[in-house]
Amino acid sequence: MVKSKWLSFVLVFAMLVSVFVPTGMTKAFASGTSYDSMVVPSISDNGTRELGTFMVDIDPFVRDSEAIFELPDTDYEIKEVKIGGVPFDLSGKKANYVGSENKEDSNFDPKYDTNNTVTSDVYTGTGNKDFQFEITKTSDNGFKLYLKDDNKNEELKFPIELTRVKVPSGASGDIKLTITGSGSGQLKDGSVVVATIGGGDLTVAAVDTKSFSDDGGNVKIRITESAAGKLKSKDTLKLVLPDGFKWDDNPNDYSKTTVFGTDNISKHVQVTPNGDTLEIKLDGKPITYDEKGNPIYVSTERSAVDITGITKTDGTQAKIIVVDDSTKAKEGDVIAKVRGNYDVTPSEITVGTYGQYDTTISATDSSVVAFSGQYNQEDSSNDINKVSDIQIKESVAGSLVNGRTILLTLPTNARWYKINDDLVGSSTAKGQQVDSDNGVRLTFEGLQGTDNRTAKFVVHRDSTGKNPAKLKIENNYVALEPGVTGDLKVTVGGTAGLSTDSITLAKVVNPVTVTADKTNVKIGVSNQAAGKIDISEYQAGAIYTNHGKNTLDLILPGGVKFTSKPTVKVTSGDLDIDNVNLVSDNSGNDNKILRIEFKRDSTEASTIEVSNIYYDVDRTVGEGDIQVKVGGSALVTVPQNHVYASDSDSDEDKTLDYADIYFSGEDYIVKVANATVVTPAPNATKQTAVFTINSTTYTVNGVQNTLDSAPYVKNGRTYLPTRYVAYALGASSDNVLWDGTKATFILGNRVVQVVPGTTTLIINGATVTMDAPAEIVNGRVMVPFRWIAQAFGAQVQWDATNQTVTMTLQAQ
């Protein structure tokens, strides 16, 4: 045979003990993966034997898949196996094709052509196409099979024959081959009986069991003779179900098929259901007689018969196992006892798995950490904000129903960014299959609602086969609002009937922790020392510098600015600081932001120390802590509103669109206080001021003064000129300010602000609503006297007879 280039490449890596061969594929379209016994021989122990044959059926085959096939223990040795009729010798250190590539060689296998394909005559079925597989010896008792997807999305069906196996001495009962899948492909976990050891008359095996609920289930039962003539019409085989179950009472619902042996022996098999007992015997034309002269029908060659439910006109099979009493039926394996006149192996068989229809959803790892204020960055060294995979499991096959939906809703501080590693806003994501198993497909159908917090998934096709479906939604990423931490809980909804209301996908933390020392500062004083600030990464790369493009910002509150540039240094880790600058805020106020630039991300979690911090604190700042915002584009990578890209956009545009705005809110991660404003008590005396309605004179501690705007009464409220009230109570002219919109008055430890035309009065930053609006008369801000007295902390008296207002401010 002439080698193909592909096979030649494989042979170069012969030390990897891999052999690739192409073989066939059918065009039938069904669903799921199954392993079905075809031949289950009865054999003896202690020797090299030919075991049975089973069929691998994947419909449709859509992805590369691999699994390990193993016999029970290392005492078994697989010496030769056939895959799709192609033999491989496993007796050495690696798997070798049994044949030759030289057409002149007597060992040349004509099933191969010069393109290294296997023709359909070695394949069970018709209309087969080529496919490639790899077999690798993994141990004396096992091998790995790798199937290569050819993107045809058709049924793949081929037999596996264990042609030479060393069976250990003392082995007994069923020999079961275990299949262990990789978890992501279509070669799923499973097992299949490939032989039975025993000297009895018959072997009974359940070769195709299924899970079922109260609506009942089906099973394929195989009866195999140890030798010709063991099946006799005078004897009866009985299968007895446990409490709560019975056999379908209609004999016509049972299908009988000859697997091998005497032609049409199945026509002579009689099935009689009787409650929990199924009786099986032969009946037909006699070919011999017993010692009393009674006619007996026997098989003339070793035979096997399958018994299962009939196939209905709609393609489904009758459910021959019935749940008779659900209060007695126990969930789990349904084990039938084998009874009758025969010497039968084994004494009991598992005919199915019973349980209630239920589907669970869970997070595979709720301890995953995600960062507030961030989302996935394609060029980041970390997998930022990748949350837990989501697993969906049926308790019984059929729990997931075609057309049902699953809705996963994030809390208000989160938005979906990627699902199954695909951007949620792209057209390629919608309708994308996220997983499939046992005939069930799950697709992502896009985001729902106006806030894009709800992801919708749809179930396609009911689950089939004996095993409940297990589905995973993997490689999911979220964008998170800055500064909101805690468990990321997803609300579960939809029509699929999932048993859990919510699941936790991640633990949300801030990318940095910030601590600070604290000093006392005074209002109206410049160049005052504040405490140092330490900023520590949660992990390496948490400060996302984007190759030096992003910055970390320390942002001061109103009325406070940096006197000079602080000292910034890295005290641990390997962050590399490039530049440190003082910049203006968005309103143009100088020295409001300390901006730190970097050369690159850290590879070791780092700490930044900011020291030698000095503040100018103006007279508008109230008493209390000075809170510094810690943010910037290196911490808050997720913007505050999200715009999804269209397919027509260029790749560059898409990147920009997907990094647009998600949230409306704060643009910082955390606040920290490194100074406290304390105002010293002024050396003030008691102030008493008297104002008279419609008079331009007033007195302060008995001394007469002149107003340029007289008090007046309007709508039952007495208005006073606020500037002169402030003067009368001890404020200096420097502490009476007007910015064209708002008047500010500073008296001792009080900052009072008035917005004419509104009922808003602001006292030390706290808003108070008056019962009448402030107004401007003759260029002066007028406020009802009781509200302005309260604002400055003065006591007030009204003399209706003399039409005077007296305000008294005690010494502070």
Residue pairs with C-beta under 8 A, 6 or more apart in sequence:
1 99
1 100
1 101
1 102
1 103
1 108
1 109
1 112
1 114
1 116
2 101
2 114
3 11
3 101
3 116
4 115
4 116
6 20
6 116
6 132
7 20
7 116
10 18
10 19
10 20
10 134
14 94
16 136
17 93
17 94
17 95
17 136
17 137
18 94
18 95
18 134
18 135
18 136
19 88
19 95
19 96
19 97
19 134
19 135
19 136
20 132
20 133
20 134
20 148
21 83
21 86
21 97
21 116
21 118
21 132
21 133
21 134
21 135
22 116
22 117
22 118
22 130
22 131
22 132
22 133
23 83
23 84
23 85
23 86
23 117
23 118
23 122
23 123
23 128
23 130
23 131
23 132
23 133
23 158
24 84
24 118
24 119
24 120
24 122
24 123
24 125
24 128
24 129
24 130
24 131
24 158
25 61
25 128
25 129
25 130
25 131
25 150
25 152
25 154
25 155
25 156
25 157
26 125
26 126
26 127
26 128
26 154
26 155
26 156
26 157
27 127
27 129
27 154
27 155
28 59
28 125
28 154
28 155
28 157
29 59
29 60
29 154
29 155
30 59
30 60
30 155
30 439
30 464
31 59
31 60
31 438
31 439
31 440
31 461
31 464
32 58
32 59
32 437
32 438
32 439
32 463
32 464
32 465
33 56
33 57
33 58
33 59
33 186
33 187
33 188
33 190
33 438
33 465
34 55
34 56
34 57
34 208
34 465
34 466
35 54
35 55
35 56
35 57
35 179
35 190
35 191
35 192
36 54
36 55
36 57
36 192
36 207
36 208
36 220
37 52
37 53
37 54
37 192
37 193
37 194
37 205
37 207
37 208
37 222
38 52
38 53
38 54
38 55
38 159
38 259
39 52
39 53
39 259
39 260
39 304
40 52
40 193
40 194
40 195
40 196
40 203
40 205
40 207
40 222
40 224
40 304
41 49
41 50
41 51
41 52
41 195
41 196
41 224
42 195
42 196
42 197
42 198
42 200
42 203
42 224
42 225
42 226
42 345
43 49
43 50
43 51
43 167
43 195
43 196
43 197
44 167
44 197
44 199
45 167
45 168
45 169
45 170
45 171
45 172
45 197
46 167
46 168
46 169
46 170
46 171
47 166
47 167
48 79
48 164
48 165
48 166
48 167
49 164
49 165
49 166
49 167
49 195
50 162
50 163
50 164
50 165
51 162
51 163
51 165
51 175
51 194
51 195
52 161
52 162
52 193
52 194
52 195
53 159
53 160
53 161
53 162
53 194
54 159
54 160
54 177
54 192
54 194
55 124
55 157
55 158
55 159
55 160
56 156
56 157
56 158
56 159
56 160
56 187
57 155
57 156
57 157
58 65
58 147
58 155
58 156
58 157
58 186
58 187
59 155
59 156
59 157
60 153
60 154
60 155
60 156
61 131
61 147
61 149
61 152
61 153
61 154
61 155
61 156
61 186
62 149
62 153
62 186
62 436
63 149
63 184
63 185
63 186
64 146
64 147
64 148
64 149
64 185
65 146
65 147
65 149
65 181
65 182
65 185
65 186
65 187
66 144
66 145
66 146
66 147
66 181
66 182
66 185
66 187
67 144
67 145
67 179
67 180
67 181
67 182
67 185
67 187
67 188
67 189
68 138
68 142
68 143
68 144
68 179
68 180
69 142
69 143
69 144
69 145
69 160
69 177
69 178
69 179
70 138
70 139
70 141
70 142
70 177
70 178
70 180
71 78
71 141
71 142
71 165
71 175
71 177
71 178
72 141
72 175
72 176
72 178
73 141
74 139
74 140
74 141
75 141
75 168
75 171
76 140
76 141
76 165
76 166
76 167
76 168
76 171
76 175
77 91
77 140
77 141
77 165
77 166
78 90
78 140
78 141
78 142
78 143
78 162
78 164
78 165
79 89
79 90
79 91
79 164
79 165
79 166
80 87
80 88
80 89
80 90
80 91
80 98
80 163
80 164
81 87
81 88
81 90
81 135
81 143
81 160
81 161
81 162
81 163
82 88
82 159
82 160
82 161
82 163
83 133
83 135
83 145
83 158
83 160
84 118
84 122
84 123
84 133
84 158
84 159
85 111
85 118
85 122
85 123
85 159
85 161
86 97
86 109
86 111
86 118
86 122
87 97
87 98
87 99
87 163
88 95
88 96
88 97
88 98
88 135
89 95
89 96
89 97
89 98
90 137
90 143
91 164
93 137
94 136
94 137
95 135
95 136
95 137
95 143
98 107
99 107
99 108
99 109
99 112
100 107
100 108
100 109
101 108
102 108
111 118
111 119
111 121
111 122
112 118
113 119
117 130
118 130
120 126
120 127
120 128
123 157
123 158
124 157
124 158
124 159
125 157
129 150
129 152
129 154
130 150
131 147
131 148
131 150
131 156
132 147
132 148
132 150
133 145
133 146
133 147
133 148
134 144
134 145
134 146
134 148
135 143
135 144
135 145
135 146
136 143
136 144
136 146
137 143
137 144
138 144
145 160
145 187
147 156
147 185
147 186
147 187
162 177
162 194
162 195
167 175
167 197
171 197
172 197
172 198
173 196
173 197
173 198
173 345
173 346
174 193
174 195
174 196
174 205
174 346
175 193
175 194
175 195
175 196
175 197
176 191
176 192
176 193
176 194
177 191
177 192
177 193
177 194
178 190
178 191
179 187
179 188
179 189
179 190
179 191
179 192
180 189
181 187
181 188
181 189
186 436
188 437
188 438
188 467
189 467
190 467
192 207
193 205
193 207
196 203
196 205
196 224
196 345
196 346
197 345
198 226
198 345
199 226
199 343
200 226
200 342
200 343
200 344
200 345
201 225
201 226
201 230
201 342
201 343
201 344
202 223
202 224
202 225
202 226
202 230
202 231
202 237
202 342
202 343
202 344
202 345
203 222
203 223
203 224
203 226
203 344
203 345
203 346
204 221
204 222
204 223
204 224
204 237
204 239
204 338
204 344
204 345
204 346
204 349
205 221
205 222
205 224
205 349
206 219
206 220
206 221
206 222
206 336
206 349
206 350
206 351
206 352
207 220
207 221
207 222
207 306
208 219
208 220
208 308
208 466
209 219
209 350
209 351
209 352
209 353
209 466
210 217
210 218
210 219
210 352
210 353
210 397
210 465
210 466
211 217
211 352
211 353
211 354
211 355
211 396
211 397
211 398
211 466
211 467
211 468
212 218
212 319
212 321
212 323
212 352
212 353
212 354
212 396
212 397
212 398
213 323
213 354
213 355
213 356
213 357
213 396
213 398
213 399
214 323
214 326
214 356
215 319
215 323
216 248
216 319
216 320
216 321
216 322
216 323
217 319
217 321
217 334
217 352
217 354
218 308
218 309
218 317
218 318
218 319
218 320
218 321
218 352
219 308
219 320
219 321
219 351
219 352
220 306
220 307
220 308
221 239
221 306
221 307
221 308
221 349
221 351
222 259
222 304
222 305
222 306
222 307
223 231
223 237
223 280
223 304
223 305
223 307
224 259
224 303
224 304
225 231
225 261
225 299
225 302
225 303
225 304
226 302
227 302
228 261
228 262
228 298
228 299
228 300
228 301
228 302
228 303
229 298
229 299
229 300
230 298
230 299
230 342
231 265
231 282
231 298
231 299
231 303
232 282
232 296
232 297
232 298
233 268
233 281
233 282
233 283
233 284
233 286
233 295
233 296
233 297
233 298
234 290
234 294
234 296
234 341
235 281
235 340
235 341
235 342
236 279
236 280
236 281
236 340
236 341
237 279
237 280
237 281
237 338
237 339
237 340
237 341
237 342
237 344
238 277
238 278
238 279
238 280
238 338
238 339
238 340
239 247
239 277
239 278
239 280
239 336
239 337
239 338
239 339
239 349
239 351
240 276
240 277
240 278
240 336
240 337
240 339
241 247
241 276
241 277
241 278
241 321
241 334
241 336
241 351
242 276
242 329
242 330
242 334
242 335
242 336
243 276
243 325
243 328
243 329
243 330
244 323
244 324
244 325
244 326
244 327
244 328
244 329
244 330
245 276
245 321
245 322
245 323
245 324
245 329
245 334
245 354
246 273
246 275
246 276
246 322
246 324
247 273
247 274
247 275
247 276
247 277
247 278
247 320
247 321
247 322
248 254
248 273
248 309
248 318
248 319
248 320
248 321
248 322
249 273
249 275
250 273
251 271
251 272
251 273
252 310
253 309
253 310
253 318
253 320
254 271
254 273
254 307
254 308
254 309
254 310
254 318
254 320
255 306
255 307
255 308
255 309
255 310
255 311
255 317
255 318
256 266
256 267
256 269
256 271
256 305
256 306
256 307
257 266
257 305
257 306
257 308
258 264
258 265
258 266
258 303
258 304
258 305
259 303
259 304
259 305
259 306
260 302
260 303
260 304
261 299
261 301
261 302
261 303
261 304
262 299
262 300
262 301
262 303
265 282
265 299
265 303
265 305
266 305
266 306
267 284
268 282
268 283
268 284
268 297
269 280
269 281
269 282
269 305
269 307
270 280
270 281
270 282
270 283
271 278
271 279
271 280
271 307
272 278
272 279
272 280
272 281
273 279
273 320
276 324
280 307
280 340
282 297
282 298
282 299
283 297
284 297
285 297
286 295
286 296
286 297
287 296
287 297
287 298
287 300
288 295
288 296
288 298
289 295
289 296
290 296
308 317
308 320
309 317
309 318
309 319
309 320
310 317
310 318
311 317
312 318
321 334
321 351
321 352
323 329
323 354
329 354
330 354
331 354
331 355
331 356
332 353
332 354
332 355
333 350
333 352
333 353
334 350
334 351
334 352
334 353
334 354
335 348
335 349
335 350
335 351
336 348
336 349
336 350
336 351
337 347
337 348
338 344
338 346
338 347
338 348
338 349
352 466
353 396
353 466
354 396
355 395
355 396
356 395
356 396
357 395
357 396
357 398
357 399
357 497
358 394
358 395
358 396
358 399
358 497
358 499
359 392
359 393
359 394
359 395
359 399
359 400
359 496
359 497
359 498
359 499
360 392
360 393
360 395
360 498
360 499
360 500
361 390
361 391
361 392
361 393
361 406
361 492
361 498
361 499
361 500
361 503
362 390
362 391
362 393
362 500
362 503
363 388
363 389
363 390
363 391
363 503
363 504
363 505
364 388
364 389
364 390
364 391
364 472
365 388
365 389
366 388
366 487
366 503
366 504
366 505
366 506
366 507
367 507
368 386
368 387
368 388
368 505
368 506
368 507
369 506
369 507
369 508
369 509
369 538
369 539
370 384
370 385
370 386
370 387
370 478
370 480
370 488
370 506
370 507
370 508
370 509
371 384
371 385
371 480
371 508
371 509
371 510
371 511
371 538
371 542
372 413
372 480
372 481
372 482
372 483
372 484
372 485
372 508
372 509
372 510
372 511
372 669
373 480
373 481
373 482
373 483
373 510
373 511
373 631
373 635
373 636
373 637
373 638
373 669
374 384
374 385
374 479
374 480
374 511
374 544
374 635
374 636
374 637
374 638
375 384
375 385
375 417
375 477
375 478
375 479
375 480
375 637
375 638
375 662
376 383
376 384
376 385
376 386
376 417
376 418
376 477
377 384
377 544
377 546
377 637
378 655
379 546
379 547
380 541
380 544
380 601
381 540
381 541
381 601
381 603
382 539
382 540
382 541
382 542
384 477
384 541
384 544
384 637
385 417
385 477
385 478
385 479
385 480
385 506
386 475
386 476
386 477
387 476
387 477
387 478
387 488
387 505
387 506
388 476
388 504
388 505
388 506
389 472
389 473
389 474
389 475
389 476
390 408
390 472
390 473
390 474
390 476
390 503
390 505
391 470
391 471
391 472
392 400
392 406
392 442
392 469
392 470
392 471
392 472
392 473
392 498
393 468
393 469
393 470
393 471
394 400
394 463
394 468
394 469
394 470
395 468
396 468
397 438
397 463
397 464
397 465
397 466
397 467
397 468
397 469
398 462
398 463
399 463
399 468
399 469
399 497
400 440
400 459
400 462
400 463
400 469
400 471
400 496
401 459
401 462
401 496
402 459
402 460
402 461
402 462
403 458
403 459
403 460
404 458
404 459
404 494
404 495
404 496
404 497
405 445
405 456
405 457
405 458
405 459
405 494
405 495
405 496
406 442
406 456
406 457
406 458
406 459
406 492
406 493
406 494
406 496
406 498
407 448
407 454
407 455
407 456
407 457
407 492
407 493
407 494
408 454
408 455
408 457
408 490
408 491
408 492
408 493
409 453
409 454
409 455
409 490
409 491
409 493
410 416
410 453
410 454
410 478
410 488
410 490
411 453
411 488
411 489
411 490
411 491
412 451
412 453
412 481
413 480
413 481
413 484
413 508
413 663
414 453
414 478
414 479
414 480
414 481
414 488
415 451
415 452
415 453
415 478
415 479
415 642
415 662
415 663
416 424
416 447
416 452
416 453
416 455
416 476
416 477
416 478
416 479
417 423
417 424
417 477
417 478
417 479
417 658
418 424
418 475
418 476
418 477
419 429
419 434
419 444
419 455
419 473
419 475
419 476
420 429
420 432
420 434
420 444
420 473
420 474
420 475
420 476
421 474
421 475
422 428
422 429
422 432
422 444
423 429
423 645
423 654
423 658
424 444
424 446
424 447
424 452
424 455
425 447
425 642
425 644
425 645
425 658
426 644
426 645
426 647
426 654
427 647
429 444
429 446
430 444
430 445
430 446
431 443
431 444
431 445
432 443
432 444
433 441
433 442
433 443
434 442
434 443
434 444
434 457
434 471
434 472
434 473
434 474
435 441
435 442
435 471
435 472
435 473
435 474
436 442
436 471
437 463
437 469
437 470
437 471
438 463
438 464
438 465
438 467
438 468
438 469
438 470
439 461
439 462
439 463
439 464
439 465
439 469
440 459
440 460
440 461
440 462
440 463
440 469
440 471
441 459
441 460
441 461
442 457
442 458
442 459
442 460
442 471
442 473
443 457
443 458
443 460
444 455
444 456
444 457
444 473
445 456
445 457
445 458
446 455
446 456
447 453
447 454
447 455
447 456
448 454
448 455
448 456
452 642
456 494
457 473
457 494
459 496
463 469
476 505
478 488
478 505
478 506
479 638
479 642
479 662
480 488
480 508
480 638
481 638
481 662
481 663
481 665
482 631
482 635
482 636
482 638
482 663
482 665
482 666
482 667
482 668
482 669
483 510
483 666
483 668
483 669
483 670
484 508
485 508
485 509
485 510
486 507
486 508
487 504
487 506
487 507
487 508
488 504
488 505
488 506
488 507
488 508
489 502
489 503
489 504
489 505
490 502
490 503
490 504
490 505
491 501
491 502
492 498
492 500
492 501
492 502
492 503
509 538
510 538
510 669
510 670
511 537
511 538
511 542
511 543
511 544
511 635
511 669
512 535
512 536
512 537
512 538
512 542
512 543
512 630
512 635
512 669
512 670
513 535
513 536
513 538
513 670
514 533
514 534
514 535
514 536
514 630
514 670
514 672
515 533
515 534
515 536
515 672
516 531
516 532
516 533
516 534
516 628
516 672
516 673
516 674
517 531
517 532
517 674
518 531
518 625
518 673
518 674
518 675
518 676
519 528
519 529
519 530
519 531
519 674
519 675
519 676
520 675
520 676
520 677
520 678
521 528
521 529
521 530
521 615
521 617
521 626
521 675
521 676
521 677
521 678
522 528
522 617
522 677
522 678
522 679
522 680
523 617
523 618
523 619
523 621
523 677
523 679
524 617
524 618
524 619
525 616
525 617
526 563
526 616
526 617
527 563
527 564
527 614
527 615
527 616
528 563
528 614
528 615
528 616
528 617
528 675
529 613
529 614
530 613
530 614
530 615
530 626
530 674
530 675
531 613
531 674
531 675
532 609
532 610
532 611
532 612
532 613
532 674
533 554
533 609
533 610
533 611
533 613
533 628
533 630
533 672
533 674
534 571
534 607
534 608
534 609
534 610
535 552
535 607
535 608
535 610
535 630
536 605
536 606
536 607
536 608
537 543
537 573
537 575
537 602
537 605
537 606
537 607
538 605
539 605
540 573
540 601
540 602
540 603
540 604
540 605
540 606
541 601
541 602
541 603
542 605
543 552
543 575
543 598
543 601
543 602
543 606
543 634
543 635
544 550
544 601
544 634
544 635
544 637
545 598
545 599
545 600
545 601
545 634
546 633
546 634
547 600
547 601
548 578
548 597
548 598
548 599
548 600
549 633
550 598
550 632
550 633
550 634
550 637
551 595
551 596
551 597
551 598
551 632
551 633
551 634
552 595
552 596
552 598
552 608
552 630
552 631
552 632
552 634
552 635
553 593
553 594
553 595
553 596
553 629
553 630
553 631
553 632
553 668
554 593
554 594
554 596
554 610
554 628
554 629
554 630
555 585
555 592
555 593
555 628
555 629
555 630
555 631
555 668
556 562
556 592
556 593
556 615
556 626
556 628
556 629
557 621
557 626
557 627
557 628
557 629
558 620
558 621
559 617
559 618
559 619
559 620
559 621
560 615
560 616
560 617
560 618
560 621
560 626
561 589
561 590
561 591
561 592
561 615
561 616
562 582
562 591
562 592
562 594
562 613
562 614
562 615
562 616
563 591
563 614
563 615
563 616
564 612
564 614
565 580
565 581
565 582
565 594
566 580
566 594
566 610
566 611
566 612
566 613
566 614
567 609
567 610
567 611
567 612
568 577
568 580
568 594
568 596
568 608
568 609
568 610
569 577
569 608
569 609
569 611
570 576
570 577
570 606
570 607
570 608
570 609
571 607
571 608
571 609
572 605
572 606
572 607
573 602
573 604
573 605
573 606
573 607
574 602
574 603
574 604
574 606
575 598
575 601
575 602
575 606
575 608
576 598
576 599
576 600
577 596
577 597
577 598
577 599
577 608
578 597
578 598
578 599
579 596
579 597
580 594
580 595
580 596
580 597
581 594
581 595
581 597
582 590
582 591
582 593
582 594
582 595
583 592
583 593
583 595
584 590
584 591
584 592
584 593
585 592
585 593
591 616
594 610
595 632
596 608
596 632
598 634
613 674
615 626
615 675
617 626
617 677
619 735
619 746
619 751
620 744
620 746
620 751
621 677
621 751
622 677
622 751
622 764
622 765
623 677
623 678
623 679
623 749
623 764
624 676
624 677
625 673
625 675
625 676
625 677
626 673
626 674
626 675
626 676
626 677
627 671
627 672
627 673
628 671
628 672
628 673
628 674
629 666
629 668
629 670
629 671
630 668
630 669
630 670
630 671
630 672
631 666
631 667
631 668
631 669
632 668
635 668
635 669
636 667
636 668
636 669
637 659
638 662
638 663
639 659
639 660
639 661
639 662
639 663
640 661
640 662
640 663
640 664
640 665
640 667
641 660
641 661
641 662
641 663
641 664
642 658
642 660
642 661
642 662
643 657
643 660
643 661
644 657
644 658
645 653
645 654
645 657
645 658
649 657
679 748
679 749
681 748
681 812
682 730
682 748
682 812
684 730
684 748
684 809
684 811
684 812
685 701
685 811
686 701
686 808
686 809
686 810
686 811
687 700
687 701
687 728
687 729
687 730
687 794
687 807
687 808
687 809
688 700
688 701
688 702
688 806
688 807
688 808
688 809
689 698
689 699
689 700
689 701
689 725
689 728
689 729
689 806
689 807
689 808
690 698
690 699
690 804
690 805
690 806
690 807
691 698
691 707
691 711
691 720
691 724
691 725
691 728
691 785
691 804
691 805
691 807
692 698
692 711
692 802
692 803
692 804
692 805
693 710
693 711
693 712
693 713
693 718
693 803
693 804
693 805
694 710
694 711
694 712
694 803
695 707
695 710
695 711
696 706
696 707
696 708
696 709
696 710
697 704
697 705
697 706
697 707
698 704
698 705
698 707
698 724
698 728
699 705
700 727
700 728
705 724
705 727
705 728
707 721
707 724
708 721
708 778
708 780
709 721
709 777
709 778
709 779
709 780
709 782
711 718
711 719
711 720
711 721
711 785
711 805
712 718
712 719
712 777
712 782
713 719
714 772
715 772
717 771
717 772
717 784
718 784
718 785
718 798
718 805
719 775
719 777
719 782
719 783
719 784
719 785
720 782
720 783
720 784
720 785
720 788
720 805
721 780
721 781
721 782
722 743
722 745
722 754
722 774
722 780
722 781
722 782
722 783
722 788
723 736
723 743
723 745
723 780
723 781
725 783
725 785
725 788
725 789
725 792
725 807
726 735
726 736
726 745
726 747
726 752
726 792
727 733
727 736
728 807
729 747
729 792
729 794
729 807
729 809
730 747
730 748
730 809
731 745
731 746
731 747
735 745
735 746
735 747
736 743
736 744
736 745
736 746
737 743
737 744
737 745
737 746
738 744
738 781
741 755
742 753
742 754
742 755
743 753
743 754
743 755
743 756
743 781
744 751
744 752
744 753
745 751
745 752
745 753
745 754
745 792
746 752
747 792
748 812
749 764
749 812
750 763
750 764
750 791
750 792
750 793
751 762
751 763
751 764
751 765
752 761
752 762
752 763
752 788
752 791
752 792
753 761
753 762
753 763
754 760
754 761
754 762
754 774
754 781
754 783
755 762
755 774
756 773
756 774
756 775
756 776
756 781
757 773
757 774
757 775
757 776
758 773
758 774
759 769
759 770
759 771
759 772
759 773
759 774
760 767
760 768
760 769
760 770
761 767
761 768
761 769
761 770
761 774
761 783
761 787
761 791
762 768
763 791
768 787
768 790
768 791
770 783
770 784
770 787
771 784
771 787
772 784
774 781
774 782
774 783
775 781
775 782
776 782
785 796
785 798
785 805
785 807
786 796
789 795
789 796
789 807
792 809
793 809
794 807
794 808
794 809
795 807
795 808
795 809
795 810
796 805
796 806
796 807
796 808
797 805
797 806
797 808
798 804
798 805
799 805
799 806
